[in-house]
Amino acid sequence: MKILILSHMYPSRFNEVSGIFVHQQAKELREQGCEVKVISPVPWAPFPINKLKEKWKAYSRIPIYEEREGILINYPKYLAFPKSYLFEYSGYFMYWNIKSILRKIYKHFPFDLIHAHTLLPDGLAGTLLKKRIGVPLIVTVHGSDLLIYPYRNKRIFFYSLNVLKKASKIITVSSHLKNKCCNEFNAPEEKIKVIPSGYNHRIFNFKLTDFNKRKKNNRFIILFIGHIIRAKGIFDLLNAIEIIRKLDQNIYKRISWVIVGQGTDMMEFKKRLTAFNINNDVKVVGQVPHEKISKYMENADFVILPSWSEGLPATLVEAMGCGLPIIATEVGGIPEIINKDIGILVEPKNPEELAKGIIKAISKDWNRKFISEYAKRYTWKKNAEKTIKIYKEALNSEK
């Protein structure tokens, strides 16, 4: 099977961790016998847009194509605007800029189907390419593309609904997303398959001896990995830390916090660290390459994610692979993989409940080996096997 992956989320020299889960899946698909090529459109940043922010200048430095771990990626440019202006038309902009490239690729790589990640812009561009080339279209719904973006305006909602209608098959990373597709967008249940995000069990795994050595000091490291933005609950976490400090100094002194990630609210986050006078207790690492994430997890005791909205975060599956109990909010697909033996769930936007959840987590005796074994049901190998089955179903149904 020849698969063309269409995803604006994909690692590049501009952002090495963007869409890393798409790349991980692509690698496993290739391991299981699929031929894979990737088109990852990036915003075209002409003058004066490329002078507005460093991000837009960086887009212009992304090469036209490169090979990453044996997978060839094309990075064609398409018209996009700052602050998601005209986002509802982004799928059309993407299609107009990549259709000629697709025609050239198809001559040398006659792909059997297109696998687009997210409804807009990739899924919408995919529906137009499906009509033009005549191959099945698989669309994976990841989270924000269904939970947030369609509600910005009526056109985005309409185009999102249209993608769900025209896709040959739909993959959602959680049952929560599947139910929303069916109940609010009237997508046919029979063409939707739930396939959770995976993880590399050879990299993210539990080492009991290393853990026992660290536990002699009776201290805890709680690790946050994600975008430093309000919707990830990062300020709720700061408030929870302050609540714990006021509530129980003994518990507070036993916890160290490590923040890995970057985002638009980083400056405000650091200001609040100073205002709360907890700079010495919270280590802000910034963004790190994905291959180094496992090292931070190996040195942590818990992973925390107090998001307001989620699909199903791959970070949590990776953390479970390392035997880490999870402290997270009960949103999206998170309750589908986290039970009482795996972690603590709390309601979102509630720092008091989050603080109680943290205290409860560090007071409990966790079976970390069990957590690591439990995570193996979510490996990329299993993810790719289920995905290939969907590919075959789509090909058979459109013969």
C-alpha positions in Angstrom: 0.0 0.0 0.0 1.2 3.5 -0.9 0.1 6.1 1.6 0.2 9.9 1.2 0.1 11.6 4.6 -1.2 15.2 4.5 -0.5 17.1 7.8 0.5 20.7 8.6 1.5 19.3 11.9 4.9 17.6 11.3 8.4 18.0 12.7 10.6 20.4 10.8 13.7 22.6 11.4 11.3 25.3 12.5 9.7 23.1 15.2 11.1 19.7 15.9 8.2 18.5 18.1 5.2 19.8 16.1 3.1 16.8 15.1 5.7 14.3 16.3 2.9 11.8 16.8 2.1 11.9 13.1 5.8 11.1 12.3 5.8 8.3 14.8 2.8 6.7 13.2 4.3 7.2 9.7 7.4 5.3 10.8 5.4 2.4 12.2 3.3 2.2 9.1 6.4 1.9 7.0 7.7 -0.8 9.4 4.6 -2.7 8.7 5.0 -2.7 5.0 3.4 0.5 3.8 5.2 2.9 1.5 4.8 6.4 3.0 5.4 9.9 1.7 4.4 13.1 3.6 3.2 16.5 2.5 3.4 19.0 5.3 2.3 22.4 4.0 3.7 25.4 5.9 2.5 29.0 5.9 3.9 31.2 3.1 5.3 34.3 4.8 5.9 37.1 2.3 6.8 40.6 3.3 5.6 42.2 5.5 4.2 39.1 7.3 7.7 37.7 7.7 8.7 40.8 9.7 5.9 40.6 12.2 7.2 37.8 14.4 10.2 35.4 14.5 7.8 32.5 13.9 6.8 33.8 10.5 10.4 34.5 9.6 11.3 30.9 10.6 8.6 29.5 8.2 10.5 30.9 5.3 13.6 29.0 6.3 12.0 25.6 6.2 13.4 23.6 3.2 11.2 22.5 0.3 11.8 18.9 1.3 13.9 16.7 3.5 14.3 13.1 4.6 13.6 12.2 8.2 14.4 8.7 9.4 13.8 7.3 6.0 10.6 9.2 5.3 10.5 11.9 2.5 8.7 15.0 3.6 7.6 17.9 1.2 7.1 21.3 2.8 5.1 23.3 0.2 4.1 26.8 1.0 0.4 27.9 1.3 -1.2 31.2 2.0 -2.0 31.7 5.7 -2.4 34.7 7.9 -1.5 35.6 11.5 -4.0 35.1 14.3 -5.9 32.5 12.2 -7.4 35.3 10.1 -9.6 33.7 7.3 -8.9 30.3 8.9 -12.2 29.0 7.5 -10.7 29.2 4.0 -7.3 27.7 4.9 -8.2 24.3 3.4 -8.8 26.0 0.1 -5.6 28.0 0.3 -3.7 24.7 1.1 -5.4 22.9 -1.8 -4.6 25.6 -4.4 -1.0 25.6 -3.5 -0.3 21.9 -3.3 -2.5 20.5 -6.1 0.2 20.8 -8.8 2.8 19.2 -6.4 0.4 16.4 -5.8 0.1 15.7 -9.5 3.8 15.5 -9.8 4.1 13.2 -6.8 1.4 10.9 -8.1 3.3 10.3 -11.4 6.2 8.8 -9.5 4.3 7.6 -6.4 0.8 6.5 -7.4 -0.6 6.5 -3.8 -3.6 4.4 -3.0 -5.1 6.8 -0.5 -4.6 10.1 1.4 -4.5 10.2 5.2 -5.1 13.8 6.4 -4.6 14.8 10.0 -7.1 17.4 11.4 -10.4 18.5 9.8 -9.1 22.0 8.9 -7.1 22.8 6.9 -5.8 19.3 5.9 -9.0 17.5 5.9 -10.7 20.1 3.7 -7.8 20.2 1.3 -8.0 16.4 1.3 -11.6 16.3 0.2 -10.7 18.5 -2.8 -7.8 16.2 -3.6 -9.9 13.1 -3.2 -12.3 14.5 -5.8 -9.5 15.5 -8.2 -7.4 12.3 -8.0 -10.1 9.8 -7.1 -8.5 8.0 -4.2 -10.0 7.3 -0.7 -9.5 9.9 2.0 -8.9 9.0 5.7 -9.2 11.9 8.2 -7.9 11.7 11.8 -9.6 13.9 14.3 -7.1 14.8 17.1 -9.0 17.2 19.4 -9.0 21.0 19.0 -10.0 20.6 15.3 -13.4 19.2 16.5 -13.7 20.6 20.1 -12.7 24.2 19.6 -12.2 25.5 16.0 -15.7 24.7 14.6 -17.3 26.9 17.2 -15.3 30.0 16.1 -17.8 30.8 13.4 -20.4 29.2 11.2 -18.2 28.7 8.2 -15.6 26.7 10.1 -18.4 24.6 11.5 -19.9 24.0 8.0 -16.5 23.1 6.5 -15.7 20.8 9.4 -19.1 19.1 8.9 -18.4 18.8 5.2 -15.1 17.0 5.8 -16.7 14.5 8.0 -19.4 13.9 5.4 -17.0 13.5 2.4 -14.2 11.5 4.1 -14.1 7.8 3.2 -13.2 6.8 6.8 -12.8 8.8 10.0 -10.3 8.0 12.8 -10.8 9.7 16.2 -8.2 9.3 19.0 -10.9 8.9 21.6 -14.5 7.7 22.0 -15.3 11.2 23.3 -14.5 12.6 19.9 -16.3 9.9 18.1 -19.5 10.6 20.1 -19.2 14.3 19.3 -18.8 13.5 15.6 -22.0 11.5 15.6 -24.1 13.6 18.0 -23.2 17.2 16.9 -22.0 16.7 13.3 -24.2 13.8 12.3 -21.3 11.7 11.0 -22.2 8.1 10.3 -21.1 5.9 13.2 -20.2 3.0 10.9 -17.4 5.0 9.2 -15.7 6.1 12.4 -13.0 4.1 14.2 -11.5 5.0 17.6 -7.7 4.5 17.5 -5.8 6.1 20.5 -2.5 7.7 20.0 0.5 5.5 20.5 3.9 5.5 22.0 7.3 3.9 21.5 7.7 1.3 24.2 11.3 0.8 23.4 12.1 4.4 24.5 9.4 5.1 27.1 9.7 2.2 29.6 10.0 1.7 33.3 13.3 0.9 35.0 12.6 -0.3 38.5 16.3 -0.2 39.7 16.6 3.5 38.7 13.4 4.3 40.5 14.4 2.5 43.7 17.6 4.4 43.9 15.9 7.8 43.6 13.2 7.0 46.1 15.6 6.9 49.0 15.3 10.7 49.4 11.5 10.6 49.9 11.0 13.5 47.6 8.8 13.8 44.5 9.3 15.4 41.0 6.1 16.3 39.3 6.5 16.9 35.5 4.4 19.0 33.2 4.9 18.6 29.5 2.9 20.7 27.0 2.2 24.1 25.5 2.6 26.9 28.0 -0.9 28.3 27.3 -3.9 29.1 29.6 -6.0 26.3 28.1 -3.5 23.7 29.2 -4.3 24.7 32.8 -0.8 26.0 33.5 -2.0 28.9 35.6 -4.4 26.5 37.5 -1.3 24.5 38.3 0.5 27.6 39.7 -2.5 28.3 41.9 -2.6 24.7 43.1 1.1 24.9 44.0 0.4 28.0 46.0 -2.6 26.3 47.8 -0.4 23.4 48.7 2.3 25.7 50.1 -0.3 27.4 52.4 -2.0 24.2 53.3 1.0 22.0 54.3 4.6 23.2 54.3 5.9 19.6 54.9 4.2 18.3 51.7 5.2 21.4 49.7 8.9 21.0 50.6 8.9 17.4 49.4 7.8 18.3 45.8 9.8 19.7 43.0 8.1 20.9 39.8 9.6 20.6 36.2 7.9 22.5 33.3 8.8 21.3 29.8 7.4 23.2 26.9 7.0 26.5 25.2 4.0 28.7 24.4 2.4 32.1 24.0 1.8 32.5 27.7 5.4 31.8 28.8 6.2 35.4 29.7 3.1 35.7 31.9 3.8 32.3 33.4 7.3 33.4 34.5 5.9 36.7 35.9 3.5 34.7 38.1 6.4 32.4 39.3 8.1 35.6 40.5 4.9 37.0 42.0 4.3 33.8 44.0 8.0 33.6 44.9 8.3 30.0 43.9 11.1 30.3 41.2 13.4 28.1 43.2 10.8 25.3 43.4 9.7 25.3 39.8 12.2 24.5 37.1 11.2 25.9 33.7 13.1 23.9 31.0 11.4 25.2 27.8 10.9 23.2 24.7 13.2 20.1 24.3 13.6 17.6 21.4 11.1 14.7 21.6 13.9 12.2 21.9 14.9 13.8 25.3 11.4 13.7 26.8 12.0 10.1 28.0 14.9 11.3 30.1 12.8 13.8 32.0 10.2 11.1 32.5 12.7 8.7 33.9 13.7 11.3 36.5 10.1 12.2 37.4 7.6 10.6 39.8 4.3 11.9 38.3 3.2 13.6 35.1 0.5 16.3 35.5 -1.8 17.8 32.8 -4.6 20.1 34.1 -6.0 20.9 30.6 -9.4 22.4 29.9 -9.9 20.4 26.7 -8.1 17.4 25.2 -8.5 14.7 22.5 -6.2 12.1 23.9 -2.7 13.4 24.7 0.2 11.2 23.5 2.3 12.6 26.4 0.1 10.7 28.9 0.5 7.4 27.1 4.3 7.9 27.0 4.3 8.8 30.7 2.4 5.6 31.5 5.0 3.6 29.5 7.6 5.0 31.9 5.5 3.8 34.9 4.4 7.3 35.9 1.1 7.8 37.6 -1.0 10.6 36.0 -2.6 13.7 37.6 -5.0 15.1 35.0 -8.3 16.7 34.4 -11.3 14.7 33.6 -11.8 16.0 30.0 -12.0 14.6 26.5 -10.5 11.2 26.1 -8.4 11.3 29.3 -10.9 9.3 31.4 -10.8 6.6 28.7 -7.2 5.6 29.5 -6.8 6.8 33.1 -8.5 4.7 35.9 -7.9 4.7 39.7 -4.9 2.3 39.3 -3.2 4.6 36.7 -3.8 8.1 38.1 -5.9 10.8 39.7 -8.6 12.7 37.8 -9.9 16.1 38.9 -12.4 18.6 37.4 -10.9 21.3 35.1 -10.4 24.9 36.0 -10.4 24.1 39.7 -7.0 24.7 41.5 -8.4 23.6 44.9 -9.4 20.2 43.5 -6.1 20.0 41.6 -4.2 20.6 44.8 -6.1 17.9 46.6 -5.5 15.5 43.7 -1.7 16.2 43.9 -1.7 15.5 47.6 -3.7 12.3 47.1 -1.4 11.2 44.4 1.9 11.5 46.4 0.2 9.8 49.4 -0.7 6.7 47.4 1.5 3.6 46.9 1.4 3.1 43.1 2.3 -0.1 41.2 4.5 1.5 38.6 5.3 -1.8 36.9 1.6 -2.4 36.4 1.2 1.1 34.9 4.0 0.4 32.4 2.5 -2.9 31.4 -1.0 -1.4 31.1 0.4 1.2 28.7 1.5 -1.5 26.2 -2.0 -1.7 24.8 -1.3 1.8 23.3 2.0 1.1 21.4 2.5 2.6 17.9 2.6 -1.0 16.6 -1.0 -1.6 17.7 -2.0 1.8 16.4 -0.6 1.1 13.0 -2.2 -2.3 12.8 -5.6 -0.8 13.4 -4.9 2.1 11.0 -3.9 -0.3 8.2 -7.1 -2.2 8.7 -9.0 1.1 8.2 -7.0 1.7 5.0 -8.0 -1.7 3.6 -11.7 -1.1 4.5 -11.6 2.2 2.7 -10.0 0.7 -0.4 -12.4 -2.2 -0.5 -15.5 0.1 -0.1 -14.5 2.4 -2.9 -13.6 -0.1 -5.5 
